[in-house]
Amino acid sequence: MFAMQRNSRSGILPAEISITQFSVGMLFLAVCLGVSLLLVLQTFGVVELPNSGTAYFCDGVLNGPYGPFANWPISFLSLAYFTGITVGWILAIDKPLSYLFCTVVRIGALASVWFLWTQYSDSSFCVYCAALHGFNIAFWFVVERSPRSTAAIYSPAIGVLVGALVITAMLQVVLSEQRSTAMEKTAKEHLLANDPSPNSFDVTKETRGILESDPQENQVPQRTSSQIATKEPAVPPSPAEQSASEANRENSNGVESHQSLAMGNQSSTASNDAESNLIEQSSRDDDEWSFAANISHARTDDFAIAASVRKTVRNGMVRMFNKQSELSGNGVLIAVRKPFAYILTSASVVDRTKRVSVLTGASDASSYQPEKHYATVVAKSNANGLAILRFMSRSALPAAIPVAGQWNSTDAPQMQAFATGHDGPNNSTYENEAWTRAVVRVKPSETDSSIDTWQLSSASSTKGYGGALTDQQGNLIGLATRIDGEDIAYVHTDEIRRFLEKNGLNDIAFDTANATP
């Protein structure tokens, strides 16, 4: 079987392929084919590999947009490739290798080198990917030392490879249908279970009526802790209780607890309103997002502003966790350039690491399913405390939060703003969502007088790095970059714009129309 054969067309007498060469080549291909098959099965949810999948960086690459042909997962392409190459290697037992076969193997080896370099540069080692591409490169060495004939142009392996590509294309269609059906089902269940009113956002049933009625005619019923725990309906207060509540509110300067949203008139009482906190509690289980809030004593116009801001900002906020430093934080989705998405966050969140886990999600987006990614740091500045991260996503992401245009501090020395962020435990999930409304003004940074920051008129309830500060239109005007006790420093929008432009994100659509209130 391994005897030398004379090629009748060219008269070339190629050397025989030794049993050792064939066996070593088959061993390398068996590893590559087996790993590819496991990754494909994991994509369909048949198996679950340790240290792989949706919680790890390699999944973002394997199922990412680097796969050509309508965004095929890389694991699909590798399975098709190694299937064809394995068949070609078996058929070459008693024949010299064709130059076409050798060329395909060389291209595959170059792809493996590029893939391994991508993982190394992103500090994202994966044992499965390393094994697959390492053994593929080793197989290339075996092929280079094997006999070949210039007369053997076509190899049956090429036909097998084309057939395997067609089969994997069909698998991709099936996978796409499964994912689409699952996402649609999850979205419908979420909307029916948690958001029956498309305009309600996070407003509870007891408080939705205030959005459509006069605040003087309708007061929100108060709920006791036992009622909240047992989900019992609130009991409307008596007229006497309403009068007492009115008097108490006038003496409390509009300050509510962490389970209330306090807003006042925006004219003569703007400074008092700035002392109010917009605090919400949110929770997430393993399958879906759920948000709830106990909101009381809010004016209709204030609710309209707050709801609009919450929708814009919440969808563009991300939750991050730095495994190296065990620090959780926030981030802002600022740009989506398929296949990449970019996040602006605090440099403290990415301290001592090149990548962090990122959880994206939109509570009111019917076509989006929350996903976990691994983001790589592409820019970082210790001077202004900002950092830019990049990750890949094949899914439809929420809209990015627009960055406000240049600020005119002379014409507008202060403005109304909203501070938000998530301050949950270090498990990369949304646990608590805090909102604070305050009047902000520009002040020099305590660490660098050349960098402007925002000064809030009231203590913010957001405790996490990377929290967003937005204006009343939902445009990003600041980012939390330093926490000193209760003091949070928000880098000014002008510094954010300069940082983005310096790092190649200068084509972001800045909202210059709303730069000055």
C-alpha positions, 0 to 999 in steps of 0.5 A, a space after each residue: 500500500 505504501 509502495 512507490 508508484 510511477 506516475 504514467 503521465 510525468 514519469 516521476 517516481 515519487 518516494 513512498 509515504 512512510 507508515 510513521 508519516 501517515 500515522 502521525 498525520 492522522 493523529 494530528 488530524 484526529 485531534 483537530 477533527 475531534 475538537 472541531 466537532 466538540 465545539 460545533 456540538 457545544 454551539 448547538 447545546 449538545 455538550 458543555 465544555 469546561 472553560 469554554 462557551 458563553 462565559 469565555 472569550 473563545 466563544 466570542 471568537 469561535 461564534 464571532 463574525 470572523 467566520 465568513 459566509 453569512 457569519 458562520 461560526 468558526 467551529 463550523 468552518 474548521 469542522 468542514 475544513 478538517 473533514 475534507 483534509 482528513 479524507 484527502 489524507 486517507 486517500 493519499 495513502 498510496 498516491 503522492 500529494 497534489 499541489 492543490 492539497 498542499 496549498 490548501 493545507 498551507 493556507 489552513 496553517 497560516 490561518 491557525 498562526 493568525 488565530 493563535 496570535 489573535 488569542 495571544 495579543 488579547 490575552 485570551 488563551 483557550 486550551 481547545 483552540 490552542 490544541 486545534 490550531 497547534 496540531 493543525 500547524 504540526 500537520 502542516 509540517 508533516 505534509 511539507 515532508 511528504 512526497 508530492 507530484 506536479 502531475 497530481 493537480 486535483 485531489 478528491 479532498 477538495 471535493 469532500 471539502 466543498 461538500 463539507 462546506 455545504 453541509 455546515 452551511 445547512 447546519 448554520 441555517 438550522 442554528 440560526 433558526 433555533 437561535 431566532 426562535 429562542 430569542 423571540 420566545 424569550 422576548 415575548 415571555 419577558 414582555 408578558 411577564 415583566 412589561 405588559 405596558 410598552 411605555 411603562 419602563 420600570 414604573 409599577 402598576 400602582 404608579 402608571 396612572 400618574 403618567 396620564 393624570 394630573 399630579 394634584 389629583 392622583 397621589 401614589 399609594 404608599 406600600 409597606 415593607 410587608 406589602 412589597 414582600 408579599 406583593 399585596 396591592 397597596 391600600 389607598 390612603 385616607 384624606 387625613 393621611 393624605 393631608 399629613 403626608 402633604 405636610 411631611 413632604 413639605 418639610 422633608 425638602 423632597 428627599 426620599 429613601 433608596 426605594 423612591 424617585 423624588 422630583 420637584 418643580 424645575 423652576 423656582 425649586 430646581 435647587 431643592 429638586 437637585 437634592 432628590 434621588 432617583 433610586 430603583 431596585 432591579 434584579 436578574 435571574 438566570 433567564 431574563 431581566 426583570 426591573 421593578 421600582 417603587 415610585 412616589 410623589 412625582 410630577 407628570 413632566 418630571 416622569 416624562 423626562 426621567 422615563 425617556 432618560 432611563 430608556 436611552 441610558 439603561 439600554 446603553 449601560 453595561 455591567 463589567 467584572 475584572 476577574 484579576 482585581 475582583 472589581 465590578 463596575 459600569 460602562 457605556 456603549 458608545 459605538 457599534 461598528 459591526 463586528 465590533 462594539 466599543 465601551 467607555 469606562 473607568 480605567 480603574 475597572 480594567 486595572 491590571 488586566 487586558 480584558 474584562 467580562 461584559 454583560 449587555 442587555 436592554 430591559 425593554 428591547 423585544 428583539 435583544 437577548 442579554 449576552 455575556 462577552 469578553 472585552 479587550 482594552 484598546 485604550 487607557 489613560 491614567 491621567 483622565 481615568 478613562 478607558 475604551 474596550 472592544 468586543 465582538 457580537 453577532 447579535 443586535 446590540 442596543 443603541 449606543 448612548 450619544 455623547 453630548 457636544 462641546 459644552 459652553 460653560 459661560 452661557 450655561 454654568 450649570 444644568 440638570 443631570 442624571 447619574 446612574 450606575 449598577 452597584 451589585 456584587 462581583 458576579 457580572 449581573 445586574 443587582 442594583 440600579 441607582 439613579 440620582 438627579 442633581 444640578 451639576 457645574 464644572 470644576 477642575 479635577 483635584 488631581 489634574 487642574 487641566 482636566 475638567 470634572 462635574 460637581 454634583 449638588 447632591 451626593 450620588 447614590 451610584 457607587 460603581 466606577 464607570 457610571 454615566 452622567 447624562 443630561 435631560 435628553 439622555 446624552 452622555 456628559 460625564 463618566 464616574 472615574 474616581 470614588 473617594 468615600 462619597 465623592 464621585 468624580 465625573 470626567 467632563 464631556 469635553 475631556 471624553 470627546 478628546 479622549 475618543 477622538 485621540 483613539 480613533 473614535 472621532 466619527 461618533 455622532 456627537 449631539 451638538 444640538 443639545 450641547 447647551 441646555 
